Amino acid sequence: MSESKKTGTFIVNIMRQDNATWQGELTWADKNQKKNFRSTLELIKMMDEALSDNEK
Amino acid sequence: MLAINWSIPSFANVCIDECSNGEVAGRFYHQYDKKPVHFTCFMELLRQMDDLFESIHYPQATARQRSFLKEQAQAAVQQELTPVWQSREFGGERGTRATFYIMVKGRANASWQGDVVWVEREIKKTFRSAMELMVLMDNATK
């Protein structure tokens, strides 16, 4: 992965643990936006995409 | 002898070459390119494998990825990829630290389900989520 200076602030609220993974609510603090996530994979991808936007 | 489904389109041969500070680095091979895909952490591995599944539309995801940036996630355009490896050749590469065959058979609950084989130990496990898969691999590489 190329070096980058992606930074950001998130609040992860894990509300359930079903299907061998986590579900809950992710808050992107920098933009004051909230989204629900259904798995850790979805959580990671949402954060990664948001960080790419922060980098711009 | 373990039963391995070599013909599954999403088959990934994950070669771990480095483990440090709880992270892994290496490369993975799939059927559609002779060149490996390199990764420097678990997250990058997950993201690149998921990109592959999206491009070949296999396994079909039962849910669209949620996003802060896009109101409605766009489905990736399915690419017509042709396997370039002969038979099981892409399973021949080995990682310096560990090698895993990952066969993702389903993408339900916004995650992955399938089987993983720790090649060096000839152990096969089923995983119900990407998180479970990461924990299995992390425990194996400690």
N, CA and C atoms of all chains as a GROMACS GRO file, in nm:
protein
  594
    1MET      N    1   0.086  -0.120   0.000
    1MET     CA    2   0.000   0.000   0.000
    1MET      C    3   0.089   0.124   0.000
    2SER      N    4   0.054   0.224  -0.076
    2SER     CA    5   0.138   0.343  -0.082
    2SER      C    6   0.126   0.420   0.048
    3GLU      N    7   0.232   0.494   0.078
    3GLU     CA    8   0.231   0.574   0.199
    3GLU      C    9   0.124   0.681   0.185
    4SER      N   10   0.048   0.704   0.290
    4SER     CA   11  -0.051   0.811   0.283
    4SER      C   12  -0.064   0.870   0.421
    5LYS      N   13  -0.129   0.987   0.426
    5LYS     CA   14  -0.148   1.052   0.555
    5LYS      C   15  -0.296   1.056   0.587
    6LYS      N   16  -0.367   0.944   0.561
    6LYS     CA   17  -0.508   0.941   0.589
    6LYS      C   18  -0.527   0.952   0.739
    7THR      N   19  -0.608   1.047   0.780
    7THR     CA   20  -0.646   1.056   0.921
    7THR      C   21  -0.793   1.088   0.928
    8GLY      N   22  -0.852   1.056   1.042
    8GLY     CA   23  -0.993   1.086   1.061
    8GLY      C   24  -1.036   1.040   1.198
    9THR      N   25  -1.155   1.078   1.238
    9THR     CA   26  -1.206   1.043   1.369
    9THR      C   27  -1.342   0.977   1.354
   10PHE      N   28  -1.355   0.859   1.414
   10PHE     CA   29  -1.480   0.784   1.406
   10PHE      C   30  -1.521   0.737   1.546
   11ILE      N   31  -1.651   0.724   1.563
   11ILE     CA   32  -1.704   0.663   1.685
   11ILE      C   33  -1.776   0.536   1.643
   12VAL      N   34  -1.732   0.424   1.699
   12VAL     CA   35  -1.794   0.295   1.665
   12VAL      C   36  -1.879   0.249   1.782
   13ASN      N   37  -2.007   0.235   1.758
   13ASN     CA   38  -2.101   0.189   1.862
   13ASN      C   39  -2.146   0.049   1.822
   14ILE      N   40  -2.092  -0.052   1.890
   14ILE     CA   41  -2.128  -0.190   1.858
   14ILE      C   42  -2.252  -0.226   1.938
   15MET      N   43  -2.359  -0.259   1.865
   15MET     CA   44  -2.488  -0.280   1.931
   15MET      C   45  -2.528  -0.426   1.937
   16ARG      N   46  -2.472  -0.506   1.843
   16ARG     CA   47  -2.507  -0.649   1.842
   16ARG      C   48  -2.389  -0.727   1.789
   17GLN      N   49  -2.388  -0.855   1.820
   17GLN     CA   50  -2.287  -0.946   1.765
   17GLN      C   51  -2.360  -1.067   1.709
   18ASP      N   52  -2.407  -1.056   1.588
   18ASP     CA   53  -2.476  -1.167   1.521
   18ASP      C   54  -2.392  -1.214   1.402
   19ASN      N   55  -2.417  -1.337   1.358
   19ASN     CA   56  -2.351  -1.390   1.236
   19ASN      C   57  -2.200  -1.386   1.248
   20ALA      N   58  -2.147  -1.407   1.368
   20ALA     CA   59  -2.003  -1.409   1.393
   20ALA      C   60  -1.937  -1.278   1.355
   21THR      N   61  -2.010  -1.168   1.364
   21THR     CA   62  -1.952  -1.039   1.334
   21THR      C   63  -2.026  -0.931   1.415
   22TRP      N   64  -1.994  -0.808   1.390
   22TRP     CA   65  -2.050  -0.697   1.468
   22TRP      C   66  -2.151  -0.618   1.386
   23GLN      N   67  -2.250  -0.565   1.455
   23GLN     CA   68  -2.342  -0.470   1.393
   23GLN      C   69  -2.355  -0.348   1.484
   24GLY      N   70  -2.374  -0.236   1.422
   24GLY     CA   71  -2.389  -0.117   1.507
   24GLY      C   72  -2.396   0.009   1.425
   25GLU      N   73  -2.347   0.115   1.486
   25GLU     CA   74  -2.358   0.247   1.426
   25GLU      C   75  -2.219   0.310   1.420
   26LEU      N   76  -2.186   0.364   1.303
   26LEU     CA   77  -2.057   0.430   1.284
   26LEU      C   78  -2.082   0.578   1.264
   27THR      N   79  -2.013   0.661   1.344
   27THR     CA   80  -2.022   0.806   1.329
   27THR      C   81  -1.890   0.858   1.273
   28TRP      N   82  -1.900   0.926   1.162
   28TRP     CA   83  -1.783   0.993   1.104
   28TRP      C   84  -1.780   1.132   1.166
   29ALA      N   85  -1.697   1.148   1.269
   29ALA     CA   86  -1.701   1.269   1.351
   29ALA      C   87  -1.664   1.395   1.270
   30ASP      N   88  -1.573   1.377   1.174
   30ASP     CA   89  -1.528   1.494   1.097
   30ASP      C   90  -1.641   1.557   1.016
   31LYS      N   91  -1.737   1.474   0.975
   31LYS     CA   92  -1.846   1.526   0.892
   31LYS      C   93  -1.980   1.517   0.966
   32ASN      N   94  -1.975   1.472   1.089
   32ASN     CA   95  -2.097   1.458   1.170
   32ASN      C   96  -2.204   1.375   1.097
   33GLN      N   97  -2.161   1.263   1.042
   33GLN     CA   98  -2.254   1.173   0.973
   33GLN      C   99  -2.256   1.038   1.044
   34LYS      N  100  -2.374   0.975   1.040
   34LYS     CA  101  -2.390   0.843   1.102
   34LYS      C  102  -2.443   0.744   0.999
   35LYS      N  103  -2.392   0.621   1.008
   35LYS     CA  104  -2.445   0.513   0.924
   35LYS      C  105  -2.444   0.385   1.006
   36ASN      N  106  -2.540   0.300   0.981
   36ASN     CA  107  -2.537   0.168   1.044
   36ASN      C  108  -2.446   0.075   0.964
   37PHE      N  109  -2.382  -0.018   1.032
   37PHE     CA  110  -2.303  -0.120   0.964
   37PHE      C  111  -2.351  -0.258   1.006
   38ARG      N  112  -2.338  -0.353   0.915
   38ARG     CA  113  -2.391  -0.488   0.938
   38ARG      C  114  -2.280  -0.592   0.961
   39SER      N  115  -2.155  -0.551   0.942
   39SER     CA  116  -2.044  -0.643   0.962
   39SER      C  117  -1.917  -0.560   0.981
   40THR      N  118  -1.813  -0.626   1.034
   40THR     CA  119  -1.684  -0.555   1.049
   40THR      C  120  -1.627  -0.524   0.911
   41LEU      N  121  -1.654  -0.607   0.813
   41LEU     CA  122  -1.606  -0.582   0.677
   41LEU      C  123  -1.669  -0.452   0.625
   42GLU      N  124  -1.798  -0.438   0.643
   42GLU     CA  125  -1.866  -0.317   0.599
   42GLU      C  126  -1.814  -0.196   0.676
   43LEU      N  127  -1.791  -0.214   0.806
   43LEU     CA  128  -1.737  -0.107   0.890
   43LEU      C  129  -1.600  -0.059   0.838
   44ILE      N  130  -1.513  -0.154   0.812
   44ILE     CA  131  -1.377  -0.119   0.765
   44ILE      C  132  -1.384  -0.048   0.631
   45LYS      N  133  -1.468  -0.096   0.541
   45LYS     CA  134  -1.475  -0.036   0.408
   45LYS      C  135  -1.535   0.104   0.414
   46MET      N  136  -1.631   0.125   0.502
   46MET     CA  137  -1.688   0.258   0.516
   46MET      C  138  -1.584   0.356   0.569
   47MET      N  139  -1.508   0.313   0.669
   47MET     CA  140  -1.405   0.400   0.727
   47MET      C  141  -1.297   0.429   0.623
   48ASP      N  142  -1.256   0.327   0.551
   48ASP     CA  143  -1.149   0.344   0.452
   48ASP      C  144  -1.191   0.442   0.343
   49GLU      N  145  -1.315   0.430   0.298
   49GLU     CA  146  -1.365   0.520   0.194
   49GLU      C  147  -1.373   0.663   0.247
   50ALA      N  148  -1.419   0.678   0.371
   50ALA     CA  149  -1.429   0.811   0.430
   50ALA      C  150  -1.290   0.873   0.445
   51LEU      N  151  -1.191   0.793   0.483
   51LEU     CA  152  -1.055   0.843   0.498
   51LEU      C  153  -0.998   0.889   0.364
   52SER      N  154  -1.034   0.819   0.258
   52SER     CA  155  -0.989   0.859   0.125
   52SER      C  156  -1.048   0.994   0.089
   53ASP      N  157  -1.169   1.020   0.134
   53ASP     CA  158  -1.232   1.149   0.108
   53ASP      C  159  -1.166   1.258   0.192
   54ASN      N  160  -1.128   1.223   0.316
   54ASN     CA  161  -1.059   1.318   0.404
   54ASN      C  162  -0.926   1.362   0.346
   55GLU      N  163  -0.865   1.268   0.272
   55GLU     CA  164  -0.732   1.293   0.219
   55GLU      C  165  -0.733   1.400   0.111
   56LYS      N  166  -0.849   1.418   0.046
   56LYS     CA  167  -0.857   1.512  -0.068
   56LYS      C  168  -0.842   1.656  -0.023
   57MET      N  169  -0.623  -3.653   0.333
   57MET     CA  170  -0.615  -3.550   0.227
   57MET      C  171  -0.738  -3.460   0.237
   58LEU      N  172  -0.714  -3.330   0.244
   58LEU     CA  173  -0.824  -3.236   0.254
   58LEU      C  174  -0.896  -3.223   0.121
   59ALA      N  175  -1.028  -3.205   0.130
   59ALA     CA  176  -1.106  -3.181   0.008
   59ALA      C  177  -1.098  -3.032  -0.024
   60ILE      N  178  -1.040  -2.998  -0.137
   60ILE     CA  179  -1.024  -2.857  -0.176
   60ILE      C  180  -1.095  -2.835  -0.308
   61ASN      N  181  -1.181  -2.734  -0.309
   61ASN     CA  182  -1.256  -2.700  -0.430
   61ASN      C  183  -1.174  -2.602  -0.514
   62TRP      N  184  -1.090  -2.656  -0.601
   62TRP     CA  185  -1.000  -2.572  -0.681
   62TRP      C  186  -1.075  -2.489  -0.784
   63SER      N  187  -1.195  -2.532  -0.819
   63SER     CA  188  -1.263  -2.466  -0.930
   63SER      C  189  -1.346  -2.346  -0.887
   64ILE      N  190  -1.352  -2.319  -0.757
   64ILE     CA  191  -1.434  -2.206  -0.712
   64ILE      C  192  -1.375  -2.075  -0.766
   65PRO      N  193  -1.454  -1.991  -0.831
   65PRO     CA  194  -1.398  -1.870  -0.897
   65PRO      C  195  -1.328  -1.774  -0.800
   66SER      N  196  -1.369  -1.773  -0.674
   66SER     CA  197  -1.314  -1.677  -0.579
   66SER      C  198  -1.190  -1.729  -0.506
   67PHE      N  199  -1.139  -1.844  -0.545
   67PHE     CA  200  -1.026  -1.907  -0.476
   67PHE      C  201  -0.908  -1.811  -0.466
   68ALA      N  202  -0.855  -1.796  -0.343
   68ALA     CA  203  -0.739  -1.711  -0.322
   68ALA      C  204  -0.632  -1.789  -0.248
   69ASN      N  205  -0.511  -1.786  -0.301
   69ASN     CA  206  -0.395  -1.845  -0.234
   69ASN      C  207  -0.322  -1.730  -0.165
   70VAL      N  208  -0.338  -1.720  -0.034
   70VAL     CA  209  -0.283  -1.606   0.041
   70VAL      C  210  -0.150  -1.647   0.104
   71CYS      N  211  -0.043  -1.582   0.060
   71CYS     CA  212   0.091  -1.614   0.106
   71CYS      C  213   0.136  -1.504   0.204
   72ILE      N  214   0.150  -1.541   0.331
   72ILE     CA  215   0.194  -1.446   0.433
   72ILE      C  216   0.347  -1.450   0.439
   73ASP      N  217   0.411  -1.337   0.414
   73ASP     CA  218   0.557  -1.332   0.415
   73ASP      C  219   0.613  -1.262   0.538
   74GLU      N  220   0.532  -1.178   0.600
   74GLU     CA  221   0.579  -1.107   0.720
   74GLU      C  222   0.466  -1.098   0.821
   75CYS      N  223   0.505  -1.111   0.950
   75CYS     CA  224   0.411  -1.090   1.060
   75CYS      C  225   0.483  -1.003   1.161
   76SER      N  226   0.426  -0.887   1.193
   76SER     CA  227   0.487  -0.807   1.298
   76SER      C  228   0.382  -0.715   1.357
   77ASN      N  229   0.390  -0.697   1.489
   77ASN     CA  230   0.298  -0.608   1.559
   77ASN      C  231   0.152  -0.641   1.528
   78GLY      N  232   0.124  -0.770   1.518
   78GLY     CA  233  -0.014  -0.812   1.494
   78GLY      C  234  -0.062  -0.792   1.352
   79GLU      N  235   0.025  -0.749   1.264
   79GLU     CA  236  -0.016  -0.730   1.125
   79GLU      C  237   0.058  -0.828   1.034
   80VAL      N  238   0.000  -0.850   0.919
   80VAL     CA  239   0.061  -0.942   0.822
   80VAL      C  240   0.082  -0.869   0.691
   81ALA      N  241   0.179  -0.919   0.615
   81ALA     CA  242   0.204  -0.865   0.481
   81ALA      C  243   0.238  -0.981   0.390
   82GLY      N  244   0.208  -0.967   0.264
   82GLY     CA  245   0.239  -1.075   0.170
   82GLY      C  246   0.174  -1.050   0.038
   83ARG      N  247   0.130  -1.158  -0.024
   83ARG     CA  248   0.068  -1.147  -0.155
   83ARG      C  249  -0.036  -1.257  -0.169
   84PHE      N  250  -0.135  -1.233  -0.256
   84PHE     CA  251  -0.227  -1.342  -0.283
   84PHE      C  252  -0.243  -1.362  -0.434
   85TYR      N  253  -0.269  -1.485  -0.469
   85TYR     CA  254  -0.285  -1.525  -0.608
   85TYR      C  255  -0.430  -1.566  -0.633
   86HIS      N  256  -0.480  -1.529  -0.747
   86HIS     CA  257  -0.612  -1.577  -0.790
   86HIS      C  258  -0.601  -1.623  -0.933
   87GLN      N  259  -0.710  -1.680  -0.984
   87GLN     CA  260  -0.704  -1.750  -1.112
   87GLN      C  261  -0.688  -1.659  -1.232
   88TYR      N  262  -0.714  -1.528  -1.214
   88TYR     CA  263  -0.731  -1.442  -1.331
   88TYR      C  264  -0.609  -1.357  -1.366
   89ASP      N  265  -0.500  -1.377  -1.290
   89ASP     CA  266  -0.378  -1.301  -1.317
   89ASP      C  267  -0.260  -1.384  -1.269
   90LYS      N  268  -0.156  -1.387  -1.349
   90LYS     CA  269  -0.036  -1.459  -1.308
   90LYS      C  270   0.038  -1.382  -1.198
   91LYS      N  271   0.021  -1.248  -1.201
   91LYS     CA  272   0.091  -1.166  -1.102
   91LYS      C  273   0.013  -1.164  -0.971
   92PRO      N  274   0.084  -1.171  -0.858
   92PRO     CA  275   0.013  -1.166  -0.730
   92PRO      C  276  -0.032  -1.025  -0.696
   93VAL      N  277  -0.128  -1.016  -0.605
   93VAL     CA  278  -0.172  -0.888  -0.550
   93VAL      C  279  -0.104  -0.873  -0.414
   94HIS      N  280  -0.030  -0.766  -0.395
   94HIS     CA  281   0.044  -0.747  -0.270
   94HIS      C  282  -0.041  -0.674  -0.167
   95PHE      N  283  -0.020  -0.708  -0.041
   95PHE     CA  284  -0.090  -0.639   0.068
   95PHE      C  285   0.007  -0.618   0.183
   96THR      N  286  -0.017  -0.514   0.261
   96THR     CA  287   0.071  -0.483   0.373
   96THR      C  288   0.000  -0.490   0.508
   97CYS      N  289  -0.128  -0.523   0.507
   97CYS     CA  290  -0.202  -0.538   0.632
   97CYS      C  291  -0.331  -0.615   0.603
   98PHE      N  292  -0.396  -0.664   0.709
   98PHE     CA  293  -0.520  -0.740   0.692
   98PHE      C  294  -0.625  -0.659   0.617
   99MET      N  295  -0.635  -0.531   0.651
   99MET     CA  296  -0.739  -0.449   0.591
   99MET      C  297  -0.721  -0.441   0.439
  100GLU      N  298  -0.597  -0.425   0.398
  100GLU     CA  299  -0.570  -0.416   0.256
  100GLU      C  300  -0.603  -0.549   0.187
  101LEU      N  301  -0.571  -0.659   0.253
  101LEU     CA  302  -0.603  -0.790   0.198
  101LEU      C  303  -0.754  -0.805   0.180
  102LEU      N  304  -0.830  -0.769   0.282
  102LEU     CA  305  -0.976  -0.780   0.274
  102LEU      C  306  -1.030  -0.693   0.161
  103ARG      N  307  -0.979  -0.572   0.153
  103ARG     CA  308  -1.031  -0.479   0.054
  103ARG      C  309  -1.002  -0.529  -0.088
  104GLN      N  310  -0.882  -0.578  -0.110
  104GLN     CA  311  -0.845  -0.623  -0.244
  104GLN      C  312  -0.919  -0.750  -0.283
  105MET      N  313  -0.938  -0.840  -0.186
  105MET     CA  314  -1.013  -0.961  -0.217
  105MET      C  315  -1.158  -0.924  -0.247
  106ASP      N  316  -1.214  -0.831  -0.170
  106ASP     CA  317  -1.352  -0.790  -0.193
  106ASP      C  318  -1.367  -0.724  -0.330
  107ASP      N  319  -1.266  -0.645  -0.370
  107ASP     CA  320  -1.268  -0.584  -0.503
  107ASP      C  321  -1.271  -0.692  -0.611
  108LEU      N  322  -1.195  -0.798  -0.590
  108LEU     CA  323  -1.195  -0.909  -0.686
  108LEU      C  324  -1.333  -0.970  -0.696
  109PHE      N  325  -1.396  -0.998  -0.581
  109PHE     CA  326  -1.528  -1.061  -0.582
  109PHE      C  327  -1.629  -0.970  -0.651
  110GLU      N  328  -1.616  -0.839  -0.628
  110GLU     CA  329  -1.708  -0.745  -0.692
  110GLU      C  330  -1.689  -0.748  -0.844
  111SER      N  331  -1.564  -0.756  -0.889
  111SER     CA  332  -1.539  -0.750  -1.033
  111SER      C  333  -1.584  -0.877  -1.104
  112ILE      N  334  -1.575  -0.991  -1.038
  112ILE     CA  335  -1.618  -1.116  -1.104
  112ILE      C  336  -1.762  -1.152  -1.067
  113HIS      N  337  -1.822  -1.069  -0.981
  113HIS     CA  338  -1.959  -1.094  -0.933
  113HIS      C  339  -1.975  -1.236  -0.876
  114TYR      N  340  -1.872  -1.277  -0.806
  114TYR     CA  341  -1.880  -1.407  -0.740
  114TYR      C  342  -1.800  -1.401  -0.610
  115PRO      N  343  -1.855  -1.444  -0.497
  115PRO     CA  344  -1.995  -1.478  -0.482
  115PRO      C  345  -2.083  -1.353  -0.495
  116GLN      N  346  -2.205  -1.372  -0.536
  116GLN     CA  347  -2.298  -1.259  -0.544
  116GLN      C  348  -2.326  -1.208  -0.404
  117ALA      N  349  -2.312  -1.078  -0.384
  117ALA     CA  350  -2.341  -1.020  -0.252
  117ALA      C  351  -2.492  -1.007  -0.236
  118THR      N  352  -2.540  -1.034  -0.116
  118THR     CA  353  -2.684  -1.022  -0.091
  118THR      C  354  -2.720  -0.882  -0.046
  119ALA      N  355  -2.620  -0.799  -0.019
  119ALA     CA  356  -2.646  -0.662   0.024
  119ALA      C  357  -2.545  -0.569  -0.039
  120ARG      N  358  -2.588  -0.446  -0.068
  120ARG     CA  359  -2.497  -0.346  -0.122
  120ARG      C  360  -2.420  -0.281  -0.007
  121GLN      N  361  -2.292  -0.253  -0.033
  121GLN     CA  362  -2.208  -0.189   0.066
  121GLN      C  363  -2.262  -0.050   0.101
  122ARG      N  364  -2.271  -0.021   0.230
  122ARG     CA  365  -2.313   0.113   0.272
  122ARG      C  366  -2.197   0.210   0.264
  123SER      N  367  -2.230   0.337   0.248
  123SER     CA  368  -2.124   0.435   0.227
  123SER      C  369  -2.167   0.570   0.284
  124PHE      N  370  -2.068   0.647   0.334
  124PHE     CA  371  -2.095   0.785   0.373
  124PHE      C  372  -2.102   0.875   0.252
  125LEU      N  373  -2.031   0.833   0.146
  125LEU     CA  374  -2.010   0.924   0.033
  125LEU      C  375  -2.115   0.909  -0.076
  126LYS      N  376  -2.170   0.787  -0.088
  126LYS     CA  377  -2.265   0.764  -0.196
  126LYS      C  378  -2.399   0.725  -0.134
  127GLU      N  379  -2.505   0.787  -0.180
  127GLU     CA  380  -2.638   0.757  -0.130
  127GLU      C  381  -2.674   0.612  -0.159
  128GLN      N  382  -2.645   0.569  -0.280
  128GLN     CA  383  -2.675   0.433  -0.323
  128GLN      C  384  -2.549   0.377  -0.386
  129ALA      N  385  -2.494   0.274  -0.326
  129ALA     CA  386  -2.370   0.217  -0.380
  129ALA      C  387  -2.396   0.161  -0.519
  130GLN      N  388  -2.304   0.188  -0.609
  130GLN     CA  389  -2.317   0.135  -0.746
  130GLN      C  390  -2.258  -0.004  -0.753
  131ALA      N  391  -2.328  -0.094  -0.815
  131ALA     CA  392  -2.272  -0.228  -0.832
  131ALA      C  393  -2.156  -0.219  -0.932
  132ALA      N  394  -2.050  -0.291  -0.902
  132ALA     CA  395  -1.935  -0.292  -0.993
  132ALA      C  396  -1.976  -0.358  -1.124
  133VAL      N  397  -1.922  -0.308  -1.233
  133VAL     CA  398  -1.947  -0.369  -1.363
  133VAL      C  399  -1.876  -0.503  -1.367
  134GLN      N  400  -1.951  -0.608  -1.399
  134GLN     CA  401  -1.890  -0.740  -1.402
  134GLN      C  402  -1.789  -0.748  -1.514
  135GLN      N  403  -1.669  -0.794  -1.481
  135GLN     CA  404  -1.566  -0.808  -1.582
  135GLN      C  405  -1.564  -0.952  -1.632
  136GLU      N  406  -1.540  -0.965  -1.760
  136GLU     CA  407  -1.528  -1.098  -1.818
  136GLU      C  408  -1.383  -1.141  -1.803
  137LEU      N  409  -1.354  -1.207  -1.693
  137LEU     CA  410  -1.217  -1.250  -1.668
  137LEU      C  411  -1.203  -1.398  -1.700
  138THR      N  412  -1.092  -1.429  -1.761
  138THR     CA  413  -1.065  -1.568  -1.798
  138THR      C  414  -0.954  -1.622  -1.709
  139PRO      N  415  -0.973  -1.739  -1.653
  139PRO     CA  416  -0.863  -1.798  -1.574
  139PRO      C  417  -0.739  -1.812  -1.660
  140VAL      N  418  -0.625  -1.776  -1.603
  140VAL     CA  419  -0.499  -1.783  -1.678
  140VAL      C  420  -0.406  -1.890  -1.624
  141TRP      N  421  -0.446  -1.952  -1.512
  141TRP     CA  422  -0.362  -2.057  -1.456
  141TRP      C  423  -0.411  -2.193  -1.507
  142GLN      N  424  -0.317  -2.284  -1.519
  142GLN     CA  425  -0.353  -2.420  -1.554
  142GLN      C  426  -0.388  -2.496  -1.427
  143SER      N  427  -0.506  -2.548  -1.425
  143SER     CA  428  -0.552  -2.634  -1.316
  143SER      C  429  -0.520  -2.575  -1.179
  144ARG      N  430  -0.438  -2.639  -1.099
  144ARG     CA  431  -0.415  -2.597  -0.960
  144ARG      C  432  -0.283  -2.523  -0.941
  145GLU      N  433  -0.225  -2.479  -1.049
  145GLU     CA  434  -0.093  -2.415  -1.040
  145GLU      C  435  -0.090  -2.298  -0.944
  146PHE      N  436  -0.199  -2.218  -0.942
  146PHE     CA  437  -0.196  -2.097  -0.860
  146PHE      C  438  -0.195  -2.130  -0.711
  147GLY      N  439  -0.217  -2.256  -0.677
  147GLY     CA  440  -0.209  -2.299  -0.539
  147GLY      C  441  -0.069  -2.341  -0.499
  148GLY      N  442   0.027  -2.332  -0.592
  148GLY     CA  443   0.161  -2.382  -0.566
  148GLY      C  444   0.250  -2.286  -0.489
  149GLU      N  445   0.221  -2.155  -0.494
  149GLU     CA  446   0.305  -2.058  -0.424
  149GLU      C  447   0.288  -2.072  -0.273
  150ARG      N  448   0.396  -2.041  -0.200
  150ARG     CA  449   0.394  -2.052  -0.054
  150ARG      C  450   0.444  -1.922   0.009
  151GLY      N  451   0.385  -1.890   0.123
  151GLY     CA  452   0.431  -1.773   0.197
  151GLY      C  453   0.551  -1.810   0.283
  152THR      N  454   0.633  -1.711   0.315
  152THR     CA  455   0.750  -1.734   0.400
  152THR      C  456   0.708  -1.775   0.541
  153ARG      N  457   0.598  -1.714   0.588
  153ARG     CA  458   0.553  -1.743   0.725
  153ARG      C  459   0.435  -1.840   0.728
  154ALA      N  460   0.344  -1.826   0.634
  154ALA     CA  461   0.226  -1.915   0.634
  154ALA      C  462   0.154  -1.900   0.500
  155THR      N  463   0.076  -2.002   0.468
  155THR     CA  464  -0.002  -2.000   0.344
  155THR      C  465  -0.144  -2.043   0.374
  156PHE      N  466  -0.239  -1.970   0.320
  156PHE     CA  467  -0.380  -2.004   0.340
  156PHE      C  468  -0.451  -2.009   0.206
  157TYR      N  469  -0.530  -2.113   0.186
  157TYR     CA  470  -0.622  -2.116   0.072
  157TYR      C  471  -0.756  -2.067   0.126
  158ILE      N  472  -0.808  -1.963   0.064
  158ILE     CA  473  -0.936  -1.908   0.108
  158ILE      C  474  -1.038  -1.927  -0.003
  159MET      N  475  -1.147  -1.994   0.032
  159MET     CA  476  -1.254  -2.021  -0.065
  159MET      C  477  -1.381  -1.956  -0.014
  160VAL      N  478  -1.407  -1.834  -0.062
  160VAL     CA  479  -1.527  -1.763  -0.020
  160VAL      C  480  -1.643  -1.812  -0.105
  161LYS      N  481  -1.741  -1.875  -0.040
  161LYS     CA  482  -1.852  -1.937  -0.114
  161LYS      C  483  -1.977  -1.850  -0.111
  162GLY      N  484  -1.985  -1.757  -0.016
  162GLY     CA  485  -2.104  -1.674  -0.006
  162GLY      C  486  -2.070  -1.538   0.050
  163ARG      N  487  -2.154  -1.440   0.017
  163ARG     CA  488  -2.139  -1.305   0.073
  163ARG      C  489  -2.274  -1.259   0.127
  164ALA      N  490  -2.314  -1.319   0.237
  164ALA     CA  491  -2.439  -1.280   0.302
  164ALA      C  492  -2.406  -1.194   0.424
  165ASN      N  493  -2.507  -1.123   0.475
  165ASN     CA  494  -2.490  -1.042   0.596
  165ASN      C  495  -2.377  -0.940   0.581
  166ALA      N  496  -2.359  -0.889   0.461
  166ALA     CA  497  -2.255  -0.789   0.432
  166ALA      C  498  -2.116  -0.840   0.471
  167SER      N  499  -2.096  -0.971   0.465
  167SER     CA  500  -1.966  -1.028   0.499
  167SER      C  501  -1.940  -1.151   0.412
  168TRP      N  502  -1.844  -1.232   0.451
  168TRP     CA  503  -1.805  -1.348   0.373
  168TRP      C  504  -1.830  -1.477   0.451
  169GLN      N  505  -1.858  -1.583   0.376
  169GLN     CA  506  -1.867  -1.716   0.436
  169GLN      C  507  -1.793  -1.815   0.345
  170GLY      N  508  -1.724  -1.908   0.406
  170GLY     CA  509  -1.655  -2.005   0.322
  170GLY      C  510  -1.562  -2.093   0.404
  171ASP      N  511  -1.458  -2.143   0.337
  171ASP     CA  512  -1.361  -2.231   0.401
  171ASP      C  513  -1.222  -2.172   0.387
  172VAL      N  514  -1.139  -2.201   0.488
  172VAL     CA  515  -0.998  -2.160   0.482
  172VAL      C  516  -0.913  -2.281   0.518
  173VAL      N  517  -0.806  -2.300   0.443
  173VAL     CA  518  -0.713  -2.409   0.470
  173VAL      C  519  -0.579  -2.350   0.508
  174TRP      N  520  -0.527  -2.391   0.624
  174TRP     CA  521  -0.390  -2.356   0.662
  174TRP      C  522  -0.305  -2.464   0.598
  175VAL      N  523  -0.237  -2.427   0.491
  175VAL     CA  524  -0.173  -2.526   0.404
  175VAL      C  525  -0.064  -2.604   0.476
  176GLU      N  526   0.022  -2.533   0.550
  176GLU     CA  527   0.137  -2.600   0.614
  176GLU      C  528   0.092  -2.705   0.716
  177ARG      N  529  -0.020  -2.677   0.783
  177ARG     CA  530  -0.066  -2.771   0.887
  177ARG      C  531  -0.178  -2.863   0.835
  178GLU      N  532  -0.221  -2.842   0.712
  178GLU     CA  533  -0.330  -2.921   0.652
  178GLU      C  534  -0.455  -2.919   0.742
  179ILE      N  535  -0.491  -2.801   0.786
  179ILE     CA  536  -0.611  -2.783   0.869
  179ILE      C  537  -0.711  -2.699   0.790
  180LYS      N  538  -0.835  -2.745   0.790
  180LYS     CA  539  -0.940  -2.674   0.717
  180LYS      C  540  -1.046  -2.630   0.818
  181LYS      N  541  -1.086  -2.504   0.807
  181LYS     CA  542  -1.191  -2.450   0.895
  181LYS      C  543  -1.293  -2.376   0.811
  182THR      N  544  -1.416  -2.371   0.865
  182THR     CA  545  -1.521  -2.292   0.801
  182THR      C  546  -1.531  -2.159   0.873
  183PHE      N  547  -1.554  -2.051   0.800
  183PHE     CA  548  -1.572  -1.921   0.863
  183PHE      C  549  -1.708  -1.864   0.823
  184ARG      N  550  -1.768  -1.790   0.918
  184ARG     CA  551  -1.903  -1.735   0.896
  184ARG      C  552  -1.899  -1.586   0.867
  185SER      N  553  -1.779  -1.525   0.882
  185SER     CA  554  -1.767  -1.382   0.855
  185SER      C  555  -1.621  -1.350   0.824
  186ALA      N  556  -1.598  -1.234   0.764
  186ALA     CA  557  -1.460  -1.191   0.738
  186ALA      C  558  -1.384  -1.174   0.868
  187MET      N  559  -1.453  -1.131   0.971
  187MET     CA  560  -1.389  -1.113   1.101
  187MET      C  561  -1.343  -1.248   1.156
  188GLU      N  562  -1.428  -1.349   1.144
  188GLU     CA  563  -1.391  -1.482   1.190
  188GLU      C  564  -1.270  -1.534   1.111
  189LEU      N  565  -1.268  -1.508   0.982
  189LEU     CA  566  -1.155  -1.548   0.899
  189LEU      C  567  -1.027  -1.481   0.946
  190MET      N  568  -1.033  -1.351   0.975
  190MET     CA  569  -0.914  -1.277   1.021
  190MET      C  570  -0.863  -1.334   1.152
  191VAL      N  571  -0.956  -1.366   1.243
  191VAL     CA  572  -0.916  -1.420   1.373
  191VAL      C  573  -0.848  -1.556   1.355
  192LEU      N  574  -0.902  -1.639   1.267
  192LEU     CA  575  -0.841  -1.770   1.241
  192LEU      C  576  -0.699  -1.753   1.187
  193MET      N  577  -0.682  -1.664   1.090
  193MET     CA  578  -0.551  -1.644   1.030
  193MET      C  579  -0.455  -1.580   1.130
  194ASP      N  580  -0.506  -1.487   1.210
  194ASP     CA  581  -0.421  -1.420   1.308
  194ASP      C  582  -0.372  -1.520   1.412
  195ASN      N  583  -0.459  -1.606   1.459
  195ASN     CA  584  -0.420  -1.707   1.557
  195ASN      C  585  -0.317  -1.802   1.498
  196ALA      N  586  -0.331  -1.833   1.371
  196ALA     CA  587  -0.238  -1.927   1.307
  196ALA      C  588  -0.100  -1.865   1.288
  197THR      N  589  -0.093  -1.734   1.268
  197THR     CA  590   0.035  -1.671   1.237
  197THR      C  591   0.104  -1.615   1.361
  198LYS      N  592   0.046  -1.634   1.480
  198LYS     CA  593   0.109  -1.581   1.602
  198LYS      C  594   0.234  -1.662   1.636
   0.00000   0.00000   0.00000
